[in-house]
Amino acid sequence: MKLLAALLFALPAAALAADKAPPPLPRSIEGLPIGAIPPQDLPPAGCAAFLWTNTTNRALIAMASADPARIRFAPKGTLTDLVRTGQQGGGNYGFATHSDYAGGDYRLALDIEIVDRGDLSQGAVIPGGTLRIDRDGADTVIVPVVGIIGCTA
């Protein structure tokens, strides 16, 4: 009887803990092999580029940070960080117009246009670009993106 009572008291606690778990991330956005990422905070110092799909349904699919030099995205709904392995071309805010990232069996190439605007302080807009996703043994996917760069002091 004591075991039954202990189980009955434990069930509501387990149900409450399950209610507090964050919802799973979508495994795919518009048929792409990546899902949306949850809202991201600016880094404590430096800049970050927030990237949305430039398609019918805008979804936040990646955040690149200047320092540490990495990109966060969600292949098949799993948050994944890759390190920057190279960059070239002009740019600003710690980003170049072309950046490469790699980790595990993923390689990403980010090509963006960075535009300063007078109505923005500590950042810029990304009116267009592409995120190329290469994975060993899978098709290459190129996603059109738009975004914004935000910086903290």
C-alpha positions in Angstrom: 0.0 0.0 0.0 2.9 2.4 0.8 4.4 1.7 -2.6 1.1 2.6 -4.3 0.8 5.8 -2.3 4.4 6.8 -3.2 3.7 6.1 -6.9 0.5 8.2 -6.8 2.4 11.1 -5.3 5.3 10.8 -7.7 3.1 10.8 -10.8 1.9 14.5 -10.5 5.5 15.6 -9.9 6.7 13.8 -13.0 3.8 15.2 -15.0 4.7 18.8 -13.8 8.4 18.2 -14.7 7.4 17.1 -18.2 5.2 20.2 -18.6 8.2 22.4 -18.0 10.4 20.7 -20.6 10.9 22.9 -23.7 8.9 21.8 -26.7 10.9 19.9 -29.3 12.3 21.8 -32.2 10.8 21.3 -35.6 12.8 18.8 -37.6 12.2 20.6 -40.9 11.2 24.1 -42.2 9.4 24.0 -45.6 10.8 20.6 -46.4 14.4 21.6 -45.7 16.7 19.3 -43.7 17.0 21.9 -40.9 14.5 23.2 -38.4 14.0 26.5 -36.7 16.1 27.4 -33.7 14.6 29.0 -30.6 15.1 32.7 -29.8 18.7 33.4 -29.1 20.3 36.1 -26.9 23.0 38.4 -28.0 26.5 37.4 -26.7 27.7 39.2 -23.6 30.3 41.0 -25.8 30.7 41.3 -29.6 28.2 40.7 -32.4 25.9 38.0 -33.7 24.1 37.6 -37.0 20.5 36.3 -36.8 19.4 34.6 -40.0 15.9 33.9 -41.2 14.7 32.0 -44.2 14.0 34.3 -47.1 11.0 32.3 -48.1 7.2 32.5 -47.7 7.3 31.5 -44.0 10.2 33.3 -42.3 11.8 31.1 -39.7 14.9 31.8 -37.6 17.3 29.1 -38.8 20.7 30.2 -37.6 22.7 32.5 -35.4 26.4 33.2 -36.2 28.6 34.8 -33.6 31.8 36.7 -34.3 33.5 35.7 -31.0 33.5 32.8 -30.5 33.5 32.3 -34.2 30.7 29.8 -34.7 27.2 29.2 -36.1 24.2 27.6 -34.4 21.6 25.8 -36.5 19.2 22.8 -36.0 19.8 20.0 -38.5 16.8 17.6 -38.2 15.7 19.6 -35.1 18.9 19.2 -33.0 20.7 22.4 -31.9 24.2 22.2 -33.3 27.2 24.6 -33.1 29.9 24.5 -35.8 33.2 26.5 -35.6 34.2 28.9 -38.3 37.0 27.5 -40.4 37.6 30.4 -42.7 36.3 33.7 -44.1 37.0 36.0 -46.9 35.8 39.2 -48.5 34.9 42.5 -47.0 32.6 42.9 -44.1 32.1 44.4 -40.7 31.1 43.6 -37.1 33.4 40.5 -37.1 31.8 39.0 -40.2 33.1 38.7 -43.7 30.9 38.4 -46.8 31.8 34.7 -47.0 32.3 32.4 -44.0 32.9 28.7 -43.8 31.9 26.5 -40.8 32.5 22.8 -40.1 31.9 20.1 -37.5 31.1 16.4 -37.5 29.9 15.6 -41.0 28.5 19.1 -41.7 30.0 22.0 -43.6 28.2 25.3 -43.9 29.0 28.2 -46.2 27.4 31.6 -45.4 27.4 34.3 -48.0 25.8 37.6 -46.9 25.6 41.2 -47.8 26.1 43.5 -44.8 24.5 47.0 -44.9 24.8 49.8 -42.4 21.7 51.8 -41.8 21.4 55.2 -40.1 18.4 54.1 -38.0 20.4 51.2 -36.5 23.0 51.5 -33.8 25.3 48.7 -32.8 24.4 46.6 -35.8 23.5 46.2 -39.5 21.0 44.5 -41.7 21.5 41.5 -44.0 19.2 42.2 -46.9 20.1 39.0 -48.6 22.4 36.0 -48.6 22.6 32.2 -48.8 23.4 29.4 -46.3 24.8 26.4 -48.0 24.6 23.1 -46.1 26.8 20.2 -47.1 26.6 16.9 -45.2 28.6 13.8 -46.0 26.4 11.4 -48.0 23.6 13.9 -48.5 22.5 16.4 -51.1 23.7 20.0 -50.8 21.0 22.4 -49.8 21.2 26.2 -50.4 18.8 28.3 -48.3 18.1 32.0 -49.1 18.4 34.1 -45.9 17.9 37.6 -44.6 18.9 38.8 -41.2 20.2 41.4 -38.8 23.5 41.8 -36.9 23.3 43.0 -33.3 26.2 43.9 -31.1 26.8 44.5 -27.4 29.5 46.6 -26.0 
